Amino acid sequence: MGVTKKEKFNQEQNEIATVAKVFAHPARIAIIQQLFKLNACVCGDLVNEIGLAQPTISQHLKELKNLGIIKGEVEGTSVCYCINDEVWNKTKKLFVNFLNQNIHSEKNCC
């Protein structure tokens, strides 16, 4: 597979692609859904709720945190995670704008 030439694309295209790549794993979607469902900072419950091993959950949390969709705070010996409202709302707007595009064609091409 070739190297992505990010400089050939605008900032919005690169942002959408980056978010889509992080969202492309069902475990990450499940983690986000669980965080919304609980509406609180979650420490160790994700392993039980998602059903994956701790190292696997940790790797997915790392990807979500690197994107900024979630944030974590150290509480004792564990890190508690929650949705980062500011980044979530920005991401939601980015995707709504992208997905709300309409086809402006008089011809039926397909």
Backbone as numpy.savetxt, mean C-alpha at the origin, in Angstrom:
# Nx Ny Nz CAx CAy CAz Cx Cy Cz
14.16 -9.59 -17.41 13.32 -8.43 -17.41 14.22 -7.19 -17.41
13.84 -6.19 -18.20 14.64 -4.99 -18.34 14.54 -4.07 -17.15
15.45 -3.12 -17.10 15.46 -2.12 -16.04 14.44 -1.04 -16.38
13.64 -0.64 -15.40 12.66 0.42 -15.59 13.40 1.75 -15.70
13.07 2.52 -16.72 13.67 3.83 -16.92 12.70 4.87 -16.39
12.71 5.04 -15.07 11.76 5.91 -14.39 11.80 7.35 -14.90
12.97 7.78 -15.37 13.08 9.16 -15.84 12.26 9.42 -17.11
11.82 8.38 -17.78 11.01 8.54 -18.99 9.54 8.80 -18.66
9.18 8.66 -17.38 7.79 8.79 -16.97 7.65 9.95 -15.99
6.45 10.52 -15.95 6.26 11.65 -15.03 6.10 11.16 -13.59
6.10 12.10 -12.67 6.06 11.78 -11.24 4.82 10.98 -10.89
3.66 11.38 -11.41 2.41 10.68 -11.10 2.46 9.23 -11.59
2.95 9.00 -12.79 3.05 7.64 -13.32 3.96 6.78 -12.44
5.07 7.34 -12.02 5.99 6.61 -11.14 5.37 6.33 -9.78
4.63 7.30 -9.23 3.97 7.10 -7.94 2.92 6.00 -8.02
2.09 6.04 -9.06 1.06 5.01 -9.22 1.70 3.64 -9.34
2.75 3.53 -10.12 3.43 2.24 -10.31 4.04 1.73 -9.01
4.63 2.63 -8.23 5.24 2.23 -6.96 4.19 1.72 -5.99
3.08 2.45 -5.87 2.01 2.02 -4.96 1.41 0.70 -5.45
1.18 0.59 -6.75 0.60 -0.64 -7.30 1.50 -1.84 -7.02
2.79 -1.63 -7.11 3.73 -2.73 -6.84 3.63 -3.19 -5.38
3.54 -2.23 -4.46 3.43 -2.59 -3.03 2.07 -3.25 -2.76
1.02 -2.75 -3.40 -0.32 -3.32 -3.21 -0.51 -4.65 -3.93
0.45 -5.07 -4.73 0.28 -6.26 -5.56 0.32 -7.58 -4.80
0.57 -7.56 -3.52 0.60 -8.81 -2.75 -0.62 -8.88 -1.85
-1.36 -9.98 -1.90 -2.59 -10.09 -1.09 -2.35 -9.99 0.42
-1.18 -10.39 0.89 -0.91 -10.27 2.33 -0.88 -8.81 2.75
-0.35 -7.95 1.89 -0.29 -6.52 2.22 -1.68 -5.92 2.22
-2.52 -6.36 1.31 -3.91 -5.90 1.29 -4.61 -6.35 2.57
-4.37 -7.59 2.97 -4.98 -8.12 4.19 -4.51 -7.34 5.42
-3.24 -6.99 5.45 -2.71 -6.21 6.57 -3.39 -4.85 6.64
-3.49 -4.17 5.51 -4.14 -2.86 5.47 -5.60 -2.98 5.91
-6.30 -3.99 5.40 -7.70 -4.18 5.78 -7.84 -4.43 7.28
-6.92 -5.20 7.83 -6.97 -5.49 9.26 -6.73 -4.23 10.09
-5.80 -3.40 9.65 -5.53 -2.16 10.36 -6.74 -1.23 10.32
-7.43 -1.18 9.18 -8.64 -0.37 9.10 -9.75 -0.96 9.97
-9.87 -2.28 9.95 -10.92 -2.96 10.71 -10.78 -2.69 12.21
-9.58 -2.76 12.70 -9.34 -2.57 14.13 -9.34 -1.10 14.52
-9.03 -0.24 13.56 -9.01 1.21 13.79 -8.19 1.56 15.03
-7.04 0.90 15.16 -6.16 1.14 16.30 -4.76 0.69 15.92
-3.80 1.06 16.74 -2.45 0.56 16.51 -2.41 -0.92 16.86
-1.79 -1.71 15.99 -1.75 -3.15 16.16 -0.31 -3.58 16.36
-0.09 -4.38 17.39 1.27 -4.85 17.68 1.48 -6.27 17.16
1.07 -7.26 17.89 1.36 -8.64 17.53 0.20 -9.40 16.93
-0.95 -8.81 16.86 -2.16 -9.51 16.42 -2.14 -9.89 14.95
-1.32 -9.24 14.15 -1.36 -9.48 12.71 -0.96 -10.91 12.34
-0.03 -11.48 13.05 0.39 -12.85 12.75 -0.79 -13.80 12.91
-1.55 -13.66 13.99 -2.71 -14.52 14.22 -3.82 -14.25 13.21
-4.06 -12.98 12.92 -5.16 -12.61 12.03 -4.88 -12.96 10.57
-3.66 -12.76 10.11 -3.31 -12.99 8.71 -2.95 -14.46 8.47
-2.35 -15.09 9.46 -2.02 -16.51 9.34 -0.70 -16.79 8.66
0.20 -15.82 8.65 1.53 -16.04 8.09 2.56 -15.95 9.21
3.75 -16.43 8.93 4.82 -16.41 9.94 5.24 -14.97 10.26
5.75 -14.78 11.47 6.19 -13.45 11.91 7.19 -12.80 10.95
8.23 -13.52 10.49 9.18 -12.88 9.56 8.51 -12.43 8.25
7.54 -13.20 7.79 6.82 -12.84 6.56 5.99 -11.59 6.79
5.27 -11.55 7.88 4.47 -10.36 8.23 5.39 -9.15 8.36
6.52 -9.33 9.02 7.47 -8.23 9.20 7.96 -7.68 7.87
8.22 -8.56 6.92 8.68 -8.12 5.60 7.60 -7.30 4.89
6.36 -7.76 4.98 5.25 -7.02 4.36 5.02 -5.68 5.06
5.13 -5.66 6.37 5.01 -4.41 7.12 6.11 -3.43 6.71
7.30 -3.95 6.49 8.42 -3.11 6.06 8.11 -2.44 4.72
7.58 -3.20 3.78 7.24 -2.65 2.46 6.16 -1.57 2.58
5.14 -1.83 3.39 4.07 -0.85 3.58 4.59 0.40 4.30
5.49 0.21 5.25 6.06 1.34 5.97 6.98 2.16 5.07
7.77 1.49 4.23 8.64 2.19 3.28 7.82 3.08 2.33
6.66 2.60 1.96 5.76 3.38 1.10 5.15 4.54 1.87
5.04 4.38 3.19 4.46 5.41 4.04 2.99 5.22 4.32
2.39 4.16 3.79 0.96 3.88 3.98 0.66 3.58 5.44
1.62 2.95 6.12 1.46 2.69 7.55 2.61 3.35 8.29
2.40 3.56 9.57 3.46 4.07 10.42 3.52 3.21 11.67
4.67 3.19 12.28 4.85 2.35 13.46 5.50 3.10 14.59
5.11 2.74 15.79 5.70 3.31 17.00 6.15 2.19 17.91
7.30 2.37 18.51 7.83 1.36 19.43 7.10 1.47 20.76
6.58 0.33 21.20 5.92 0.23 22.51 6.51 -0.98 23.22
7.38 -0.70 24.15 8.05 -1.80 24.85 9.00 -2.52 23.91
8.76 -3.83 23.76 9.63 -4.63 22.89 9.05 -4.84 21.50
7.90 -4.23 21.22 7.29 -4.43 19.91 7.00 -3.10 19.23
6.70 -3.18 17.94 6.32 -2.01 17.16 4.84 -2.13 16.86
4.11 -1.07 17.10 2.67 -1.06 16.84 2.42 -0.24 15.57
1.59 -0.77 14.69 1.36 -0.16 13.39 -0.07 0.36 13.26
-0.20 1.43 12.47 -1.52 1.96 12.13 -1.42 2.63 10.75
-2.57 2.95 10.19 -2.63 3.61 8.89 -2.14 5.05 9.05
-1.32 5.50 8.11 -0.89 6.89 8.06 -1.95 7.65 7.26
-2.83 8.35 7.94 -3.97 9.02 7.30 -3.56 9.93 6.16
-2.53 10.72 6.36 -2.11 11.68 5.34 -1.69 10.98 4.05
-0.87 9.96 4.18 -0.39 9.22 2.99 -1.53 8.42 2.37
-2.39 7.83 3.20 -3.53 7.08 2.68 -4.42 7.97 1.82
-4.73 9.15 2.32 -5.61 10.06 1.57 -4.96 10.53 0.27
-3.66 10.78 0.30 -2.93 11.16 -0.92 -2.96 10.02 -1.94
-2.74 8.80 -1.45 -2.73 7.63 -2.33 -4.12 7.39 -2.91
-5.13 7.54 -2.08 -6.51 7.36 -2.54 -6.83 8.36 -3.65
-6.46 9.60 -3.45 -6.70 10.64 -4.47 -5.96 10.31 -5.76
-4.73 9.86 -5.65 -3.91 9.50 -6.81 -4.61 8.43 -7.64
-5.12 7.39 -6.97 -5.78 6.30 -7.69 -7.17 6.68 -8.19
-7.90 7.47 -7.44 -9.22 7.92 -7.89 -9.07 8.73 -9.18
-8.11 9.65 -9.20 -7.88 10.44 -10.41 -7.50 9.55 -11.59
-6.65 8.57 -11.34 -6.23 7.66 -12.40 -7.39 6.80 -12.90
-8.16 6.24 -11.99 -9.23 5.32 -12.36 -10.48 6.03 -12.86
-10.61 7.31 -12.63 -11.77 8.06 -13.11 -11.61 8.59 -14.53
-10.54 8.20 -15.19 -10.36 8.62 -16.58 -11.45 7.99 -17.43
-11.96 8.77 -18.38 -13.00 8.28 -19.27 -12.48 8.18 -20.69
-13.02 7.24 -21.42 -12.67 7.10 -22.82 -13.45 8.13 -23.60
-12.75 8.96 -24.35 -13.38 10.02 -25.14 -13.25 9.67 -26.61
-13.91 8.61 -27.01 -13.80 8.17 -28.39 -15.19 7.96 -28.97
-15.37 8.49 -30.15 -16.65 8.30 -30.86 -16.69 6.93 -31.53
-15.51 6.43 -31.82 -15.41 5.13 -32.50 -15.26 4.01 -31.48
-15.86 2.91 -31.82 -15.66 1.72 -31.00 -14.50 0.96 -31.63
-13.32 1.05 -31.05 -12.12 0.50 -31.68 -11.96 -0.99 -31.48
-12.64 -1.57 -30.55 -12.45 -3.01 -30.31 -13.76 -3.75 -30.41
